[in-house]
Each structure stands twice: as structure tokens, then as C-alpha cells.
Amino acid sequence: MSDQTTDAPSTDAPSTDAPPTGAPSTAALAPVDGFLGEVFDPPAPIADTPPWAERPAIDPTAMDTLFRHARTPAAWRDTPVEDTKLTQLFELLRMGPTSANCSPARFLFLRTTWAKERLRPMLSVGNRAPATTAPVVAIIAHDPHFYHMMWRLFPRDDAKEWFSRNPPFAAETAFRNGTLQGAYLILAARAVGLDAWPMSGFDNDRVDAEFLSDRGWKSNFLVGLGHADASALPAQPPRLSFDEACVLL
Ligand SMILES: Cc1cc2nc3c(=O)[nH]c(=O)nc-3n(C[C@H](O)[C@H](O)[C@H](O)COP(=O)(O)O)c2cc1C
């Protein structure tokens, strides 16, 4: 359950977030003063942490697990996914960076047949089997009012207002960072030994109405989580080369 209204010191309801008279224009997507370009007090040194100065590349086997050997499944094995695995997954993905540490993503893990069957009619035909036979389907969503948690995530007096007074900037920030956190979930899944099957072929509005309306969250995409049936994998589609996709200036 969202604690956005119970945890925060200020309990402004979302509906009161319209900018007051004289507030900066909401049409501009530029961040309000103070979001960027200010010198922050440097964080206190952290004692007893891993040696930050030395970050060797991860083992090539780990690179294979995360990237080179990882595939989007084409079918699932029956192996279940324990809830503890989902906790592990979240503990990793939540450490991925977001702008101003805003952490807007929210996750619904559908593990029961009952929950997955509620999802079935909202899925594109081709995604019905992959999603409903997955041991777990994650709805990657974001909280449009994520800024109610800024007091804890990025403790500056004005951090909430950067977003609450500029709805287009808040919406863009929620979507951008929520999408990033969905990508972190895919990599975290691979890191804990799961396969991930992202899916965008579904009706977002219906999913929002069925699963998210009580919390006010918005769906972005789905990720099936489980163990791939390796025998069902098709040939991997090619990727662009460095020269095609990258520019060095
Ligand atoms: C955001 C996103 C949405 C996707 N949507 C679907 C989908 O709706 N249905 C599906 O079968 N695969 C979907 N995919 C899977 C991609 O087609 C697949 O990851 C891509 O072809 C690469 O395959 P590989 O990981 O095996 O190399 C999606 C992937 C992403 C990242």
C-alpha cells in the first residue's frame, strides 16, 4: 500500500497540487529553480563501505548472465518463483539511480492464477500465453504523485515542490525514471537467476482500472518472471553495431 499520504509530513492531497497564484508556469518542462545547478552539501563520508575508488569490471561470467547469454524467453518451465526471490530482486533494483532519487516505480507481482486470469483479457492475443503461464507477472507502474515521498528520498525542503508545482515535469520524471526502474528489474531478475520477458502488448487503461486505480498508479509495461524453456528459444535477433548506434564527439 502506498504510504504517500500517511508517511509524509505534509499531507497535501494530489488535488491540491495545482500551482498557487504566481507559481512558475506549468507549461515549461524546465525544472524549477534549484533542481539542477545548485551546489549541494557533500554527503558525509561513509565509513566501512567497499572501496569506492576501485571498481574493477565484473567477472565476464556475470556479464554473460546479465547481457550476453540472457535471452527473452519464448516459453516457461514449470519451476516456481518464491516470494523471497521477489524480495531479493527488489532489494537490488531499488538501488539503481533515478533523478533526484525520486524512485517513482511501483510494482505489482501477480503470482496467483486468480490474479493472472484477471489480467488475461487485457493482454494482446500473442501475450496471453506468455503472461498467464509465467510463474510471476510484474506490472511495472509508477506513482504520478511520487513527489510525496521526496521528503524522505531527497530531503530538501523544496524537493516536493519541484514536481508538485510543475505537473508536466512530474509526469515526464515519473515515466522516465519508472521506465528505468523497469529496466533495472530486468537486470536484477537476471542477477538473481530468473529470466525476464518484458511485454508492452496490453491495454494500459484497462490494467490501470483493474489493478491500480485504488492507488492512483499508472502502468508502463509488464515483465514475466520465471525460468525459460531453453529448448523453445528462437535465434536471437541481431543488435546494432557500435558504429550504427554510437557517435563519438
Ligand atoms: C519494453 C519491451 C516490450 C516488449 N513487448 C513485448 C511483447 O509485447 N510481447 C513479446 O512477446 N515480447 C515483447 N518484448 C520482447 C522483445 O521482443 C525481446 O526482448 C527482443 O526481441 C530481444 O530478444 P532477446 O532478449 O531474446 O535478444 C518486449 C521487450 C521490451 C524491452
The ligand as a Gaussian input file, in Angstrom:
#p B3LYP/6-31G(d) Opt

LIG

0 1
 C        9.631000      -2.723000     -23.431000
 C        9.550000      -4.073000     -24.105000
 C        8.336000      -4.514000     -24.590000
 C        8.223000      -5.773000     -25.179000
 N        6.990000      -6.218000     -25.561000
 C        6.859000      -7.498000     -25.939000
 C        5.574000      -8.044000     -26.154000
 O        4.551000      -7.360000     -26.006000
 N        5.466000      -9.359000     -26.487000
 C        6.593000     -10.147000     -26.630000
 O        6.441000     -11.347000     -26.913000
 N        7.827000      -9.643000     -26.445000
 C        7.995000      -8.352000     -26.106000
 N        9.253000      -7.850000     -25.855000
 C       10.430000      -8.736000     -26.032000
 C       11.369000      -8.289000     -27.163000
 O       10.817000      -8.561000     -28.421000
 C       12.707000      -9.023000     -26.966000
 O       13.218000      -8.657000     -25.704000
 C       13.714000      -8.643000     -28.048000
 O       13.303000      -9.138000     -29.280000
 C       15.104000      -9.179000     -27.725000
 O       15.095000     -10.578000     -27.586000
 P       16.321000     -11.315000     -26.856000
 O       16.353000     -10.785000     -25.457000
 O       15.988000     -12.785000     -26.883000
 O       17.564000     -10.992000     -27.604000
 C        9.386000      -6.592000     -25.316000
 C       10.627000      -6.121000     -24.834000
 C       10.696000      -4.888000     -24.226000
 C       12.033000      -4.433000     -23.660000

